[in-house]
Amino acid sequence: MRPPGTAGDVTQLSARPAAAEPAPVRGSDYAQLSHQVKQAGLLERRPGRYVLRTTVTVALMAAGWTAFVLVGNSWWQLAVAAFLAVAFTQFGFLGHDAGHRQISGSRRTSYILGILLGNLGIGLSYGWWVSKHNRHHAHPNTEGADPDIAIGALAFSASQARTSRGLSRFVFRYQAYLFFPLLLGEAISLHTASINALASRTSRRQPAEAALLAAHVAGYLTIVFLVLSPVKAVVFILVQQGLFGLYLGASFAPNHKGMPILDADDQTDFLRRQVLTSRNVRGGWLTDNALGGLNYQIEHHLFPSMPRANLRHSQALIREFCQQRGVPYCQASLVGSYAQALRHLNSVGRALRSAPDAPPAA
């Protein structure tokens, strides 16, 4: 695949195709690995698995909203809010897979699935997110190029911390302690960015995305305020959206946080750039489903179009390939991955705490 994020249709995540059958000992390391992965059939799509997964996920969402109506105007709705936060995140995982064309090879089908799951299902702009995610895949953990480390709320490098001012500088100092509380606002941040993107960008697909997102917002608020009293409705929204953001953010946090940060002019080859900046999370079927397959982050970054069900089957092959070429392959437990990420954030914050306050900008 060409690295994502290049000019062209930003409503479809790029998927780096395997190189064309190089001889086993010729070509780049990535070309050789691509050949092995393709020969093993690991890039073949799994439509049956995705039909089942999509059916179950949609059923969970429907069950959550049915329970919401049946429970009525009760504080027990906070339990329903937690359930719907899980359902929303699982919708997000499916939208991610659609964007990478893991579900279908058709660009049109993938786009339709994406906007139904994203814009209509959970109120996030699929087109905006795809554009941002393409840039992340092309330049993971690269300063000035990866939007996922330029989020403003956190500093991932000393240079980001040094240039901070005011409230941001204070937050960066204690960011390791504030990380999980900040994730409670992640969903609101994503909704806001989605609305801003649809309001500012122009494309032939924008009206459809805007209409579906507006339908989600209107439907969500209508049902919540029809069933619940105003106070309960506001509390429900805060809990449901807060837990949605926490779950979604906590699922992506182990992937790159605390891994090496690359300079903007870094010339590392594709395979090493993806592997060195990514971290896998160990676990069984529960971890695979809870994290939407993102726990196989190395495999996913090397082969974004690989169906989620094939990622675990490719792990042994890719890990052995990296070991043979002396490429560090990072893997940790879920708790260990969070610990590594928080240690990195704390090291950046500690350096800032020990530095004198920056003079005010001229």
Long-range contacts (C-beta under 8 A, 24 or more apart in sequence): 1-303, 1-304, 1-305, 3-137, 3-138, 3-139, 3-270, 4-133, 4-134, 4-135, 4-137, 4-138, 4-304, 5-131, 5-134, 5-135, 5-136, 5-137, 5-138, 5-139, 6-134, 6-138, 9-107, 10-127, 10-130, 10-131, 10-134, 11-111, 11-114, 11-126, 11-127, 11-130, 11-131, 11-203, 11-205, 12-99, 12-101, 12-107, 12-110, 12-111, 12-130, 13-99, 13-100, 13-101, 13-130, 13-133, 13-134, 13-137, 13-304, 14-134, 14-137, 14-138, 14-304, 15-100, 15-101, 15-102, 15-304, 15-305, 16-302, 16-303, 16-304, 16-305, 17-305, 18-43, 18-303, 28-269, 28-270, 28-271, 29-269, 29-271, 29-321, 29-325, 30-269, 30-270, 30-271, 30-302, 32-321, 33-271, 33-302, 33-318, 33-321, 34-303, 36-317, 36-321, 37-303, 37-306, 37-314, 37-317, 37-318, 40-313, 40-314, 40-317, 42-303, 42-306, 42-310, 42-313, 42-314, 42-317, 43-303, 43-305, 43-306, 43-310, 44-307, 44-310, 45-102, 45-103, 45-104, 45-105, 45-307, 46-307, 46-309, 46-310, 47-103, 47-104, 49-307, 49-308, 49-309, 50-97, 50-102, 50-103, 50-307, 53-94, 53-308, 54-94, 54-103, 57-87, 57-90, 57-91, 57-94, 60-86, 60-87, 60-90, 61-87, 61-88, 61-91, 61-121, 65-223, 68-223, 68-227, 69-223, 69-227, 72-227, 73-227, 73-228, 73-229, 73-232, 74-232, 75-232, 77-227, 77-228, 77-232, 77-236, 78-235, 78-236, 78-239, 80-236, 81-236, 81-239, 81-240, 81-243, 82-239, 82-240, 82-243, 84-240, 84-244, 85-239, 85-240, 85-241, 85-242, 85-243, 85-244, 85-246, 85-247, 86-247, 88-121, 88-122, 88-187, 88-240, 88-244, 88-248, 89-244, 89-247, 89-248, 89-251, 89-292, 90-292, 91-117, 91-118, 91-121, 91-122, 92-117, 92-118, 92-122, 92-124, 92-248, 92-292, 93-251, 93-292, 93-293, 93-294, 95-121, 95-122, 95-124, 95-126, 95-129, 96-133, 96-292, 96-294, 97-292, 97-293, 97-307, 97-308, 99-126, 99-129, 99-130, 99-133, 100-304, 100-305, 101-305, 102-304, 102-305, 102-306, 102-307, 102-308, 103-307, 111-205, 115-208, 115-209, 115-212, 116-212, 119-194, 119-209, 119-212, 119-213, 119-216, 120-212, 120-213, 120-215, 120-216, 121-216, 122-216, 122-244, 123-191, 123-194, 123-213, 123-216, 123-217, 123-220, 124-190, 124-191, 124-194, 124-213, 125-193, 125-194, 125-195, 125-197, 125-198, 125-209, 125-213, 126-209, 127-197, 127-198, 127-201, 127-203, 127-205, 127-206, 127-209, 128-193, 128-194, 128-197, 128-198, 128-201, 129-190, 129-194, 137-301, 137-304, 139-262, 139-273, 140-256, 140-262, 140-273, 140-274, 140-277, 140-278, 140-301, 141-256, 141-259, 141-260, 141-261, 141-262, 141-277, 142-261, 142-262, 142-263, 142-264, 142-266, 142-273, 142-277, 143-261, 143-262, 143-263, 143-264, 144-264, 145-264, 148-252, 148-256, 149-256, 149-261, 153-182, 154-179, 154-182, 154-345, 155-345, 155-348, 155-349, 155-352, 156-257, 156-261, 156-344, 156-345, 156-348, 157-261, 157-348, 158-348, 158-351, 160-348, 161-348, 161-349, 161-351, 161-352, 162-352, 162-355, 162-358, 164-352, 164-358, 165-358, 165-360, 165-361, 169-352, 169-357, 169-358, 172-348, 172-349, 172-352, 173-349, 173-352, 173-353, 174-349, 174-353, 175-345, 175-346, 175-348, 175-349, 176-342, 176-343, 176-345, 176-346, 176-349, 179-253, 179-341, 179-342, 179-345, 180-246, 180-250, 183-245, 183-246, 183-249, 183-250, 183-253, 184-242, 184-243, 184-245, 184-246, 185-242, 185-245, 186-245, 186-246, 186-248, 186-249, 187-241, 187-242, 187-244, 187-245, 187-248, 188-241, 188-245, 189-245, 190-245, 190-248, 191-241, 250-338, 251-290, 251-291, 251-292, 251-294, 252-294, 253-337, 253-338, 253-341, 254-279, 254-281, 254-291, 254-294, 254-295, 254-297, 254-332, 254-334, 254-337, 254-338, 254-341, 255-279, 255-294, 255-297, 256-297, 257-340, 257-341, 257-344, 257-345, 258-337, 258-340, 258-341, 258-342, 258-343, 258-344, 258-345, 259-330, 271-302, 271-327, 272-327, 274-298, 274-301, 274-302, 275-301, 275-302, 275-322, 275-327, 275-328, 275-329, 276-327, 276-328, 277-301, 278-330, 279-330, 279-331, 279-332, 279-337, 279-340, 280-315, 280-329, 280-330, 280-331, 280-332, 281-331, 281-332, 281-333, 281-334, 281-337, 282-331, 282-332, 282-333, 282-334, 283-333, 283-334, 287-334, 288-312, 295-334, 298-322, 298-329, 298-330
